[in-house]
Amino acid sequence: MTAVPSPIEFPHRHLLGIEGLSPDEITHLLDRSDSYVALNRRADKKTTLLRGRTQINLFFESSTRTRTSFELAGKRLGADVINMAVATSAIKKGETLIDTAMTLNAMHPDVLVVRHPESGAVKLLSQKVNCAVINAGDGSHEHPTQALLDALTIRRRRKRIAGLTVAICGDIMHSRVARSNIHLLTTMGARVRLVAPPTLLPAAVGRLGVEVFTDMREGLSGCDIVMMLRLQTERMQGSFVPSQREYFRFFGLDRDKLKAANDDALIMHPGPMNRGTEIDSELADDITRAVILDQVELGVAVRQGCLDVLSRDLPELDHNV
Ligand code: ASP
């Protein structure tokens, strides 16, 4: 399948974050991603768009969904895909990251997909290589393809993003998913609410253009989308909540708290889910409300869309060398 050329340019070599992208650029990425959904449901999912190209997935932090999804996306577009899982403990910050970047760069990859536990590390790496770089999550900073797949899920279900009220609930402070979603949803005209205990709200929350709630029922009242987040205990130094049981009682999504939202409100979660901590297990499996597996499905299409858009700027392959 050849994707339809769009009149709107995407004038960026890398996809490092959602912050700073215009509504047109976001729409362009979503439209291109949407064009892969039907293809992914066919028996033959292969295209040749990236034939001859090399994609390296470089993950300094563990991942199930994102890494698999980028691997499938690259392979379905015909690229040669290499996965490199780097044990974080073996990495000495700074110098080693740059060394790794230079080493990989010498092998002439066309796209590097990078996840790293430090905010800003992917941008730093992108400055040292000649290929396109996609941020697959850097610390608590950004996870642009997650926000794009969330937006595509919302857009396909609700036919729009502008004007919807979206409540992002839970561990906002440590969440790159929250940050990328806040940028995307506010840029696209949605009303964003953050619902969290005060200890899990970032200090600069006043500058994000969102409403803030510390009570779930108030925060969910009249909203169209309920986006739950995982407690990122691996990024916490010290204790941010009294206990997981207590946390579920006040901030876990269950049927009772969900009643405050609109009757047709959709439940989202980026995964991995902690059932019984931030979301009631039975509610998470309720396919009349939860679109969590749609998010996973559309994640592949979004990664294809992003690889497709960024590959338009790659230099021509020179077969005579
Ligand atoms: N998978 C998402 C991320 O990598 C969300 C999470 O881990 O809770 O940020």
Residues whose N, C-alpha, C, O or C-beta is under 5 A from the ligand:
A	BS01	LIG	G137 H143 V177 R230 P270 G271 P272
